[in-house]
């Protein structure tokens, strides 16, 4: 139900002082980046108010926008910036690096999110990873990267190896170092830190469970024993994105009021029929619009909320997301499944994916050489 026209794209907007700034202008599931004034774009103060709601710091300078360039000299070119600059769509907003979830607490025991790499091709794996990294940030959990393995269709890395992981595509270390409130580790590190040391217990019996044969390196190996172990020591979810929207309440609010809001929509309390996604095509709700209006829009025909709340957070040290061939696979755009009551976090999530989940320089420089070769040929 999502068309290319609904995906977020960049627009140049002009604020009241006449200064130009970059914004996300959007039709992602009807999410426009429109201001409450109805002008169609966020004003300067709204767009740059991207700080952690827990922080009083504000971003007041247009100079904080920094375009992040490619470095192609080490990857065989192109050597002229003019030959690759058109590929750069991402930006660096330093203020985004300080944005943390209300669940993030660096002083409590570390909580983890583990997941299984989808068994299909790269595009579905990529979609799943976008969901996982935003879930980890939103839940205040350390993200555990699955072991390397061969993916469907035999896609090789730049060295010709078909045994790959996410750090063959993205600069995971840079993302990890940059973003407050998001820590990323390997499965091997996770097992060494928590499993071998006896910190993980069965969710049903409370018995300490160790990994199969105390093995920690599972790269390019049969993963069924490891996954069976992870499912025993973790909380798994049966969230079906076709049936429900995953909602995160705003800081300082109770965890149940979104259910009450949903109930009002279901019983058509205000006299309006239950919303259909087609109702919002060409008429998106403002990104900072009333919570109930934004919720109506993202439901897109679904009648349930999947809720992550404070009790769930406190009770589960490890949560795990499966990737079996069923309806629980999270291989859809994150903005079609996740809903943040705090519209600033919704906007942050879009920028985070745009500006951080960027293919590494080797891939983009190769793409630039291909574009230039095709242009030279047609000339």
N, C-alpha and C positions, 0 to 999 in steps of 0.2 A: 504493500500500500504506500510505499515511499518511492517517489520518482526522483530523477536527478535534479529536477527543479526544486525539490524540497530540501536538498542538502544545504548546509550552511555555506555561505560564500562571503568573500570580503567585499566591503563597500567603503568608499571614501565618504565621510560625512563632514559637515562643517558646523562648528559650534557657534554660540552666540557672539564670540569675539572675532569670528572670521577665520580661526585657525583650523587647519585640516588635521584630522586624525583618522586612524584606521579603526574600523569596528567590524563585528560580525553582524551581518544583516541576514535575517534568516528565514528560510521556509523549512527548517528541519522539523517535520511533523507539525508544521504550523507555528513553530516558535519564531516569531519575529523579534528582532532586536529593536523594537519600537519603543519610544519613550511614552510615558504616561500623558504627555502633552499631545500625543497623536501626530507628532511631526514625522514619524516613520523611522527615526533613528534615535539611538540613545544620545542624550546630551553629554557634554564633556564630563560633568561630575558623576553621572550615572556610570558611564563606561569605565572610568578610572577608579571607581569605588569597588575595587576587586580584592581588597584586603580580607584577611581572615576576619570573620565577624567577631572573633574573640579578641581581636587586636584593635586598638584605637588609632593605629597609624593609618594615614591616608596617602593616596598617590595623587599629588597635585600638579605634577610637572609633565608637560607634553614630551619632555626630553626622555622620559622613561621608556619610550618606545624605541627599541633598537632592532633594526633588521639584521637577522642572522644570516651570514653568507656561507657559501660553499668554499671548500678548499680543495681544488681539483688538481693542483700541481703534482701531488703525490700519487695520483691515480690515473696518470696518463692524459691529463687534460680534460676539457679545454683549458687553455692557459689565459685566454682573454675573458674578463668578467662579462663582457657583452655577449659572449657565446653561451653563458649559463645562467645569467641573472634572472631571465624571464621564468625560470623554473622555481624560483624561491617564492613560496607563498606563506611561510611560517615567520613568526616574529618572536622577539624575546621581551616579555614584560616582567622585569625583576620583581614587581609586587606580587605576581602570581606565585612565585616560589615560596612565599610566606603563608599562603592560604592553606589552612588545615581544617579537617573535619571536626565537628564538635565531639566526636568519639575518640579523637586522637589524644592520647595522654602518654607522653614519653616517660612518665614516672611510674606507670603501672607495669605489671608483668607484660611482656611482649605477647601480642596476639597475632595469629597468622591466618592467611588465606592461601590455601593450596588449590590447584585446579589441574584438570587434564587437558592436554592439547587435543583439539578436535581431530577426529580421524579422517577428515576430508582434505580438500586442497587448501592452498595458502590463503585464499581470500576469506574463507570461513574461519581459518585459524586466526587471521588478523582481526576479524570482527570480534571473535571470542576474547582475544587479548585486550582489545580496547575496553570491553566490558569488565574484564578481570582487574585491570589496573585502576579503573575508576571505582570499582567496588572496594578494592583494597584501600584506596584513599578515603572514600566516603565512610568506610567502616573503621578507619583508624588502625588498620592491620598491616603487618609486614607481608608483602607479596612473595610467594615462593615460586620460582620459575621451574617448570617441569624439566626432567632430564632431556638431553638431546636425543633425537631419533630421526628416522627417515620419514618424510611426510608423503602423502599421496601424490601421485604424478611424478615422483622422483626429482623434485626441484633441487638442484645442487647449489652450494654456496659459491663464493668467488674463486675458491681453490678447487672446485670440482667435486667436493665431498657432498654426498647426499645425506649425511648425518648432520642435521642443523638444529638450531634453537633460535630464540628471538634475538639474541645478541648478534646473530649474523645479519640481521636486518636493521635493528635499532641500536643506538648508543645507550644501552641499559645503564652502564656505569655513570654516564653523564646525567641521565634522568634521576638516578638514585642520589647523586651528590647534590643536585640542584634543588630538588623539591622537598621542602619541609613537610612533615606529616606523611611521608611515603618512603618506606624502606623496602628494598628489593634484595632478596638473597637467592642463592641456588638451592635446589633440593638437597644437594650434598651438604651444604652448610646447615640447612634446617635439620637434617637427620643427625649430623654430628652434634649440633647444639642442643637439641631437645630429645631425640629418640634414643641414641646410644647412652645418653646420660640418665635415662630412666624418668624423664619428665612427662611422658605422655602415657595416658591411661585409656583403657577401653571405655567408650561412652556408655556401655550397658552394664559392665561388671565392676568398673572402677579399678581393675587390675592393671598394673604397669605392663605395657606391651612394648617389645623391642622390634625393630625392623627385621625382616627375614634374613637370617644368618648374620645379623648385625651389619649388613651391607649398607654402605652409604653412597657409593658410586653406581648409578643406574643408567648412565649414558649408553645409548644404543644397545639396550638389553631388553629382554622380555619384561614388560611392566606390570603384568597382571598381579604378581605377588606383592609388589610395592603398592599398587592402587588398592588392593584388598586391605592391606595394612592401614593405609591412610584413611580409608572409609570407616575402619573400626575406631580409630582414635580421634575422629573429627565429627563435627555436625554437618550433615549434608542437607541440601534443600530440594524441595520438589516444586520449585518455582517454574511455572510454564508461562513464558512470555506471550503466548497466544491467549491466555486466560486472565492474566493479572499484570498490573503495573507495580514495579518495585518502588516504594515511597520511603523517603527519608524526611523525617520531621525537622523543623528548624530548631536551633539551639534555644533552650529556655521554654520550650513548649512540651506539653505532655504527649505521650506516644499514641493516644487514642483519638485525638480530635480529628485526625485525617480520616479515620473510619467513620466518624459521625458526619463529616463532610461528604464522604462517599455515599453514605446512607441517604442523605438529602438528595443527591443526584439520582440514586436508584429509584426513590419513591416519587421523583419529579416534584419535589416540594415547592419549587418556585413556579410551577405550572409549565415549565419547558419540558419537551420530550427528552428522553435519554439521548445523549449526544452521539452522533455518527461522525466518523472522521471527515466525510465529504462536506459536513457543515462548515469546516474551517479551511477548505481549499480556497486560496485567494483571500481569505479573511482571518489571518492568524491573530491569536491573542498576543497582546504586548508582553514582552519578556518579563516585565515587572508588574504585570497585571494582577488582579486579585487571585489569591491562591485557588479558590474554587473554580474560577474561569480557566486557569492554567491546567487544573486537574481534569476538568471536563474535556479539554482539548486533547490531552495526552492519552485519555482512556481509549479512544479510537475503537469503540464498540466493546471493549472489555469491561466486565462487571465486578472485578475483584481487585483488591490491593494486596500485594505481597509486602509485608512490613518487616523492616529491620529496626528493632527497638533496643532500649537500654538494657532490658532484662536479657535479651538474646545476646547482646554484646558481652555482658558480664559473665554469663554462664558458659560460654564456649571459647576456649583458648585457641582452638583450630576450627575453622570452617572450610568446607571443601565443596568444589563444584565439579560435577561429573560431566562427561562429554559422550554419553552413550547415544546410540542411534534412537533417540526418542524425542519427545517434545520439550525436554528440559534443556536442550542445547541452547546456549546463549550466543547464537551466531547471527544476531540482528544488530542494527545500529543502536548504540547505547541510548540515544535520545528517544528511541521508540519504546524503551523498556523502563528506564529509570526516571524518577521524578523527584526533584528536590524542592521542598517547600520554600526554602530560601532561594529566591531567584538568582541571587549573586553566585550561589554555588552551581546552579544550572549553567550560568554563563561561563563560569570558571571551567567547568567540565568540557565545554565545547572548545574553549581556547586551549586547554591542556592537551587535548588530542591533536588539535591543529598544530600546536607549536612544539610538542615534545615527541609524539609518536610519528616522527619523520624518518624516512629511510636514511641510512647512513650516506656519507659523502661518496663512497665508492659506487653505490647504486645510482645516485643522482648524477654524478659525473659521467657515468656510462650512458645514462639517458640523454644527457646533453650532447655527448658525442654522436649518439644515434640520430638525434634531431638535426644536428649540423650536417651529418652525412647525407640524410634524406634531402635536406635543403640544397646542398651542393649538387646532388644528383638531378633534382628537378630543374635547377637553373640551366 
